[in-house]
């Protein structure tokens, strides 16, 4: 197999592995709060929103050290160990205990930071200036296929159910745990690249392999990775992109946890309210896959760069927020187990709710594919620190959003996303225009990115 073929194979395996792990984890996140509110065990006092807030809070802090971890043990082993912790978190729901639930939330936060830093490292090293857009799209489409499969099962398994029994819960989470472990094992299929440089030369291949001849060398690389993360954090481009990244954290929380809870709380949907959570996840996944596929395949033919895709993303999201505001009761995110009988500005429509799910997924893919692309392009030599900063900002904003989701009515959550999304789009445009100017100065073809 040629070098380019081997790199594309690695990207596909990376995407498929993430697809399995996040089929389990995203489905878990989507139904966690609904499952918890249906628990009859009075000894369990956990909150799905609080758990996610802990996960993303620890996730954000752990991104400060994750480049060092990846530098020492290598990205492949980092992803395998992280995948095991994802599986353990999901397994907690088989027999929930409050202490285990929150302890697992802390550990998966650490694992997530290492996993995503290693993923960014792997994506960048297996790409170049001409393929980073395509590879970002391919990875994103495969990753977001996870939303389709898990939620399709939830839709059919919970059809007509108004209460989730203990047997229903155990069956779902045993299956999700096994799926997550399958994805973890697939990381072993990522192929190591041959080192064709002289022994003394720096080689980006070593970055993906995480190999070093001595413990001292590894420690020096770990310290250098940490210092590089701090330095990159204060560059103009990274600070501007952090506003865009902050928005992706807020809307990630909304579509992956809050919106499904809102749908499941609307009593006007009748006996379908719980199964509609799964159907909503399917439509989110369709939007994500469609966006990742289109923007990945068409990236080489784009003469205008990334800005039009991001503009499409924010417009699609604004339409979705407007329709959700009219369709969903204001107290839906914080409704009790009995649900809510309130009505917004229209009688709740299942069709409008599913359309909004699709638009949320499509808009999210617009932002994330372009952020992955521009980070890989701007920081090809410092991929691990750059992606660690990206995940640090995204996860801390997701943690904040999960925390206020316990208290804020729907209208305030939507307003926050509209404001941050508007400014995040402007800051992304600014960085992209700078990248285009730098390319023009080098005499490169802008359409190649």
Secondary structure, DSSP 8 states (H G I E B T S, - for coil): --HHHHHHHHHHHHHHHHHHHHHHHHHHHHHHHHHHHT---TT----HHHHHHHHHHHHHHHHHHHHHHHHHH-HHHHHHHHHHHHHHHHHGGGG--HHHHHHHHHHHHHHHHHHHHHHHHHHHHT--TTTHHHHHHHHHHHHHHHHHHHHHHHHHHTTT-SS--HHHHHHHHHHHHHHHHHHHHHGGG-------S-TTS--HHHHHHT--SSHHHHHHHHHHHHHHHHHHHTSHHHHHHHHHHHHHHHHHHIIIIIHHHHHHHBGGGGGGTTHHHHHHHHHHHHHHHHHHHHHHHTGGG-SS-SHHHHHHHHHHHHHHHHHHHHHS-TTGGG--TT-B----SS---HHHHHHHHHHHHHHHHHHHHHHHHHHHHHTTTSHHHHHHHHHHHHHHHHHHHHHHTTT--HHHHHHHHHHHHHHHHHHHHHHHHHHHHHHHHHT--GGG-
